[in-house]
Amino acid sequence: MSTFQSSDLAAFKDVWVFCEQRRGKLMSTDFELISEGRKLADELGVQLCGLLLGDQVEGIAGELGGYGADRVFVCESPFLKEYTTDGYSKVICDMMMEFKPEVMLFGATTIGRDLAPRCSARLHTGLCADCTHLDVDVSQYLDFLRSASTLDVDGMKLDAEDRNLKMTRPAFGGHLMATIICPRFRPAMATVRPGVMKKAPFDQSGADHCEIVKPAVKLEREDLHTEVLEVVKAAKKLVDLIGADYVVSVGRGIAKDVPCGIKLAEELAAELGGVVGGSRAAVDSGWLSQDHQVGQTGKTVHPKVYVALGISGAIQHKAGMQDSECIIAVNQNASAPIFEVADYGISGDLFQVAPMLIEAVRAAKAAK
């Protein structure tokens, strides 16, 4: 193995993505991160590589090329069949010490949140957790600041040649957004929230031309301090905000009659074939559970239609839904910020407007 010094910045090259698989199936987060990694690799002028661990998983590696990967390293071993912190962190660190990527991305999943900190500590480099935006190119980063902040961007002086990965994440409970860089060590590591990055269209040509590399894996039983005896899936019904085509969210505006407000949202969502979401205010008030929260401290969604009932539109909430294909907002305050991103805005009492929306959807369905 070549000598590894995390402070030797010139020795590092390429963007890598840890591609998580479970029971031989790639996760949707992999495609989101590969798509985002493609953008970063193009900005840096380097290759994008996926890193896939498991046992007999080579057959699923090529799909990553369809979303932008130039090369996929497939590390196979019977000891990698089930996830263990010891096994995965050893193999990933061995790979990064050998090939020295300058950027390493993980999904902020249960596995990614466990694995990334262990690897960053072992490699003596920085890790930014729960990122919602990534940039390398300074001009694109400034464009992001113009659209997502109130900063005097034009008055800022930044080095146009800066190649550091700019990792943006919510801070102080989502009340602030912080951009973190790792200027002295490599690889720059980040975990990224599922659903935040847009998945690129699948390209069969890219999948066909993706290079699959199978390096030798040095992993023995003695390297593992735990043994997985059995994996048992627990059935827990959670709302699938990220995968929904229609999301109806409620906010503080339902305060005068919470049960009725939620019932109206559920009825409208049912008619649309969607799910119910909520603002942070609705979740913090105990009206909805955490898995319903949309926003920087919740989930980022990109549905075909997003309906906001009684949501004022704080910047933290808008960041989680503003890329929806169509946004319909209902709020009594005609100057509410939510109307800035809405395609259709209705200034009125949601308890009067929502029933009309429900009837309009029912009539449209009956007319087909």
C-alpha positions as CSV (number, residue, x, y, z in Angstrom):
1,M,0.0,0.0,0.0
2,S,1.3,3.5,-0.9
3,T,2.2,6.0,1.8
4,F,-0.8,7.9,3.1
5,Q,-0.6,11.5,4.4
6,S,-3.9,13.2,4.6
7,S,-2.1,16.6,4.6
8,D,-0.4,15.9,1.2
9,L,-3.2,17.6,-0.8
10,A,-1.4,17.2,-4.2
11,A,-1.5,13.4,-3.9
12,F,-5.3,13.2,-4.0
13,K,-7.5,13.1,-7.0
14,D,-11.0,12.0,-8.1
15,V,-14.5,12.1,-6.5
16,W,-15.7,8.9,-4.8
17,V,-19.1,7.8,-3.6
18,F,-19.8,5.0,-1.2
19,C,-22.6,3.1,-2.8
20,E,-24.7,1.3,-0.2
21,Q,-26.4,-2.0,-1.0
22,R,-28.7,-4.1,1.1
23,R,-29.4,-7.7,0.3
24,G,-27.9,-7.2,-3.1
25,K,-30.0,-4.1,-4.0
26,L,-28.6,-0.6,-4.5
27,M,-30.3,2.1,-2.5
28,S,-31.9,5.2,-4.2
29,T,-29.5,7.4,-2.3
30,D,-26.7,5.9,-4.4
31,F,-28.1,7.2,-7.6
32,E,-28.7,10.7,-6.0
33,L,-25.0,10.8,-4.8
34,I,-23.6,9.5,-8.1
35,S,-25.6,12.2,-9.9
36,E,-24.3,14.9,-7.6
37,G,-20.8,13.4,-7.7
38,R,-20.8,13.7,-11.5
39,K,-21.4,17.5,-11.1
40,L,-18.5,17.8,-8.6
41,A,-16.1,15.6,-10.7
42,D,-16.8,17.7,-13.8
43,E,-16.1,20.9,-11.8
44,L,-12.8,19.5,-10.7
45,G,-12.0,17.9,-14.0
46,V,-11.5,14.4,-12.5
47,Q,-13.1,11.0,-12.7
48,L,-16.1,9.9,-10.6
49,C,-15.8,6.5,-8.9
50,G,-18.3,4.4,-7.0
51,L,-17.2,2.2,-4.1
52,L,-19.4,-0.9,-3.7
53,L,-18.9,-3.4,-0.9
54,G,-20.7,-6.8,-0.3
55,D,-20.6,-10.4,-1.3
56,Q,-21.3,-11.3,-5.0
57,V,-22.5,-7.8,-5.8
58,E,-20.6,-7.2,-9.1
59,G,-23.7,-7.7,-11.1
60,I,-25.4,-4.6,-9.8
61,A,-22.3,-2.3,-10.2
62,G,-22.9,-1.3,-13.8
63,E,-26.1,0.4,-13.0
64,L,-24.1,3.2,-11.3
65,G,-22.5,4.0,-14.6
66,G,-25.9,4.9,-15.9
67,Y,-26.1,7.8,-13.5
68,G,-22.6,9.1,-14.1
69,A,-19.9,6.9,-12.6
70,D,-16.8,6.4,-14.8
71,R,-15.6,3.5,-12.7
72,V,-16.9,1.3,-9.9
73,F,-14.6,-0.4,-7.4
74,V,-16.3,-3.6,-6.3
75,C,-14.9,-5.1,-3.0
76,E,-16.3,-8.6,-2.4
77,S,-15.8,-10.9,0.6
78,P,-18.0,-13.2,2.6
79,F,-17.2,-11.0,5.6
80,L,-18.9,-8.1,3.8
81,K,-22.2,-9.8,3.1
82,E,-23.8,-8.1,6.1
83,Y,-22.8,-4.7,7.3
84,T,-20.4,-4.4,10.2
85,T,-18.6,-1.2,11.2
86,D,-15.3,-3.0,11.6
87,G,-15.3,-4.8,8.3
88,Y,-16.6,-1.9,6.1
89,S,-14.5,0.8,7.7
90,K,-11.3,-1.3,7.3
91,V,-11.9,-2.0,3.6
92,I,-13.0,1.6,2.8
93,C,-10.0,3.1,4.6
94,D,-7.7,0.6,2.9
95,M,-9.1,1.7,-0.5
96,M,-8.9,5.4,0.2
97,M,-5.3,5.0,1.5
98,E,-4.4,3.2,-1.7
99,F,-6.2,5.3,-4.3
100,K,-6.4,8.7,-2.5
101,P,-9.7,10.3,-3.7
102,E,-10.0,14.1,-2.9
103,V,-13.7,13.9,-2.2
104,M,-15.6,11.1,-0.5
105,L,-19.4,11.1,-0.2
106,F,-21.7,9.0,1.9
107,G,-25.5,8.9,2.2
108,A,-26.7,10.1,5.6
109,T,-28.4,6.8,6.2
110,T,-28.2,4.6,9.3
111,I,-25.1,2.9,7.8
112,G,-23.6,6.1,6.4
113,R,-23.9,8.0,9.7
114,D,-22.2,5.1,11.4
115,L,-19.5,4.5,8.8
116,A,-18.3,8.0,7.7
117,P,-17.2,9.3,11.2
118,R,-15.1,6.1,11.8
119,C,-13.4,6.5,8.4
120,S,-12.7,10.2,8.8
121,A,-11.2,9.7,12.2
122,R,-9.0,6.8,11.0
123,L,-7.8,8.9,8.0
124,H,-7.3,12.1,10.0
125,T,-9.5,14.2,7.8
126,G,-12.6,16.3,8.2
127,L,-16.2,15.2,7.8
128,C,-19.3,17.4,7.4
129,A,-22.5,15.6,8.3
130,D,-26.1,16.0,7.0
131,C,-25.2,18.2,4.0
132,T,-28.0,19.6,1.9
133,H,-25.9,21.4,-0.8
134,L,-22.4,20.8,-2.3
135,D,-20.3,22.9,-4.6
136,V,-16.7,23.2,-5.8
137,D,-17.0,25.9,-8.5
138,V,-17.0,29.3,-6.7
139,S,-19.4,31.0,-9.2
140,Q,-22.0,28.3,-8.8
141,Y,-21.6,28.5,-5.0
142,L,-22.2,32.2,-5.2
143,D,-25.3,31.6,-7.3
144,F,-26.5,29.2,-4.6
145,L,-26.0,31.9,-1.9
146,R,-27.9,34.4,-3.9
147,S,-30.9,32.1,-4.2
148,A,-30.8,30.6,-0.7
149,S,-29.6,33.4,1.6
150,T,-29.9,37.1,2.4
151,L,-26.1,37.6,2.3
152,D,-24.5,40.4,0.4
153,V,-23.0,38.0,-2.1
154,D,-21.7,40.6,-4.5
155,G,-19.7,42.2,-1.7
156,M,-18.0,38.9,-0.8
157,K,-14.4,38.3,-1.9
158,L,-13.7,34.6,-2.6
159,D,-10.8,33.0,-4.4
160,A,-12.2,32.0,-7.9
161,E,-9.6,29.2,-8.1
162,D,-10.6,27.6,-4.8
163,R,-11.0,23.8,-5.3
164,N,-12.2,23.1,-1.8
165,L,-15.5,21.2,-1.5
166,K,-18.0,23.6,-0.1
167,M,-20.4,21.6,2.1
168,T,-23.5,23.4,3.3
169,R,-25.7,22.0,6.2
170,P,-28.3,23.3,8.6
171,A,-26.9,24.5,12.0
172,F,-28.4,25.6,15.3
173,G,-31.5,23.5,14.8
174,G,-32.0,24.7,11.2
175,H,-32.1,28.4,12.1
176,L,-28.8,28.9,10.2
177,M,-27.1,27.4,7.2
178,A,-23.3,26.8,7.5
179,T,-20.9,26.2,4.7
180,I,-17.9,24.0,5.8
181,I,-14.6,23.5,4.0
182,C,-11.7,21.1,4.8
183,P,-8.7,23.1,3.4
184,R,-5.8,21.2,5.1
185,F,-6.7,17.6,4.7
186,R,-8.0,15.1,2.2
187,P,-10.2,13.5,1.3
188,A,-12.9,16.1,2.0
189,M,-15.7,13.9,3.4
190,A,-19.5,14.5,3.6
191,T,-22.7,12.7,4.4
192,V,-25.6,13.9,2.4
193,R,-29.3,13.6,3.3
194,P,-31.4,11.2,1.3
195,G,-33.7,12.9,-1.1
196,V,-31.8,16.2,-1.2
197,M,-29.9,15.7,-4.4
198,K,-31.7,15.2,-7.7
199,K,-31.2,11.9,-9.5
200,A,-30.0,12.3,-13.1
201,P,-31.9,10.4,-15.9
202,F,-30.5,6.9,-16.4
203,D,-28.2,6.6,-19.4
204,Q,-27.7,3.0,-20.7
205,S,-24.6,4.1,-22.7
206,G,-23.0,5.2,-19.4
207,A,-23.9,1.9,-17.8
208,D,-22.4,0.0,-20.7
209,H,-19.1,1.9,-20.7
210,C,-18.6,2.0,-16.9
211,E,-15.4,0.3,-15.9
212,I,-15.7,-2.3,-13.2
213,V,-12.6,-2.8,-11.0
214,K,-12.3,-5.7,-8.5
215,P,-9.3,-5.0,-6.1
216,A,-8.0,-7.6,-3.7
217,V,-9.7,-7.4,-0.4
218,K,-7.7,-8.0,2.8
219,L,-10.2,-8.9,5.4
220,E,-10.1,-11.7,7.9
221,R,-12.3,-12.9,10.7
222,E,-9.8,-11.5,13.2
223,D,-10.6,-8.0,11.8
224,L,-14.2,-8.2,12.9
225,H,-15.1,-7.6,16.6
226,T,-18.7,-8.4,16.0
227,E,-20.6,-11.1,14.2
228,V,-24.1,-10.6,12.6
229,L,-26.1,-13.7,13.5
230,E,-29.4,-12.7,12.0
231,V,-31.1,-9.7,10.4
232,V,-34.7,-9.1,11.3
233,K,-36.7,-6.4,9.6
234,A,-39.2,-4.6,11.9
235,A,-42.4,-3.4,10.2
236,K,-42.9,0.3,11.0
237,K,-45.2,2.4,9.0
238,L,-43.6,5.7,8.1
239,V,-44.8,8.2,5.6
240,D,-42.8,8.2,2.3
241,L,-42.4,11.8,1.6
242,I,-39.4,11.5,-0.7
243,G,-41.1,9.0,-3.0
244,A,-44.5,10.7,-3.1
245,D,-45.7,12.4,-6.3
246,Y,-48.2,14.5,-4.3
247,V,-47.6,16.1,-0.9
248,V,-50.1,18.1,1.1
249,S,-48.4,19.8,4.0
250,V,-49.9,21.7,7.0
251,G,-48.3,24.4,9.1
252,R,-49.1,26.7,12.0
253,G,-52.2,27.9,10.1
254,I,-54.2,24.9,11.3
255,A,-53.7,26.0,15.0
256,K,-57.3,27.1,15.6
257,D,-58.6,23.5,14.8
258,V,-55.8,21.1,14.5
259,P,-57.8,17.8,14.1
260,C,-59.9,19.4,11.4
261,G,-56.8,20.8,9.6
262,I,-55.1,17.5,9.6
263,K,-58.3,15.7,8.5
264,L,-58.6,18.1,5.5
265,A,-55.0,17.5,4.6
266,E,-55.5,13.8,4.7
267,E,-58.6,13.9,2.6
268,L,-56.9,16.1,0.0
269,A,-53.9,13.8,0.0
270,A,-56.0,10.7,-0.4
271,E,-57.9,12.2,-3.4
272,L,-54.6,13.1,-5.0
273,G,-53.0,9.8,-4.2
274,G,-50.4,11.4,-2.1
275,V,-49.2,11.8,1.5
276,V,-49.4,14.4,4.3
277,G,-46.4,16.4,5.3
278,G,-45.9,19.3,7.7
279,S,-43.7,22.3,8.6
280,R,-41.3,22.3,11.5
281,A,-43.9,24.3,13.5
282,A,-46.5,21.5,13.0
283,V,-44.1,18.8,14.1
284,D,-42.6,20.7,17.0
285,S,-46.2,21.4,18.2
286,G,-46.8,17.6,18.3
287,W,-49.5,17.7,15.6
288,L,-47.5,15.4,13.3
289,S,-44.7,12.9,13.9
290,Q,-41.1,13.7,12.8
291,D,-41.3,11.6,9.6
292,H,-43.8,14.1,8.2
293,Q,-41.5,17.1,8.4
294,V,-40.5,18.9,5.2
295,G,-37.6,21.3,5.2
296,Q,-33.9,21.6,6.0
297,T,-34.3,19.8,9.3
298,G,-36.7,17.3,7.8
299,K,-36.9,15.9,4.3
300,T,-36.4,17.5,1.0
301,V,-39.1,16.6,-1.5
302,H,-39.6,17.0,-5.3
303,P,-43.2,15.9,-5.9
304,K,-45.2,16.7,-9.0
305,V,-47.6,18.8,-6.8
306,Y,-46.9,20.3,-3.4
307,V,-49.8,21.8,-1.5
308,A,-49.0,24.1,1.4
309,L,-51.9,24.7,3.8
310,G,-51.3,27.4,6.4
311,I,-47.5,27.4,6.0
312,S,-45.9,30.9,6.0
313,G,-42.8,29.8,4.1
314,A,-39.8,30.2,6.2
315,I,-36.5,29.8,4.3
316,Q,-35.9,26.5,6.1
317,H,-39.2,25.1,4.8
318,K,-38.8,26.5,1.3
319,A,-35.4,24.9,0.9
320,G,-37.1,21.5,1.4
321,M,-39.9,21.9,-1.2
322,Q,-39.1,24.7,-3.7
323,D,-38.0,22.3,-6.4
324,S,-41.4,20.7,-6.6
325,E,-42.8,20.7,-10.2
326,C,-46.0,22.6,-9.1
327,I,-46.6,24.4,-5.8
328,I,-50.0,25.4,-4.6
329,A,-50.1,27.6,-1.5
330,V,-53.0,28.6,0.7
331,N,-52.5,31.2,3.4
332,Q,-54.5,34.1,4.9
333,N,-51.5,36.4,4.8
334,A,-51.2,37.6,1.2
335,S,-47.6,38.7,1.8
336,A,-46.5,35.3,3.2
337,P,-43.1,34.2,1.9
338,I,-44.6,30.9,0.6
339,F,-46.2,32.8,-2.3
340,E,-42.7,33.7,-3.6
341,V,-42.1,30.1,-4.7
342,A,-45.8,29.1,-5.4
343,D,-47.0,28.5,-8.9
344,Y,-50.6,29.1,-7.7
345,G,-51.4,31.1,-4.6
346,I,-54.7,31.4,-2.8
347,S,-55.0,34.1,-0.1
348,G,-57.8,32.8,2.1
349,D,-58.8,30.6,5.1
350,L,-57.5,27.1,4.5
351,F,-60.6,25.7,6.4
352,Q,-62.7,27.1,3.6
353,V,-60.3,26.7,0.7
354,A,-59.2,23.1,1.4
355,P,-62.8,21.6,1.1
356,M,-63.2,23.4,-2.3
357,L,-59.9,21.9,-3.5
358,I,-61.0,18.4,-2.4
359,E,-64.3,18.8,-4.3
360,A,-62.5,20.1,-7.3
361,V,-60.2,17.1,-7.4
362,R,-63.1,14.7,-7.0
363,A,-65.0,16.4,-9.8
364,A,-62.0,16.3,-12.1
365,K,-61.6,12.5,-11.4
366,A,-65.3,11.9,-12.0
367,A,-65.1,13.7,-15.3
368,K,-62.5,11.4,-16.7
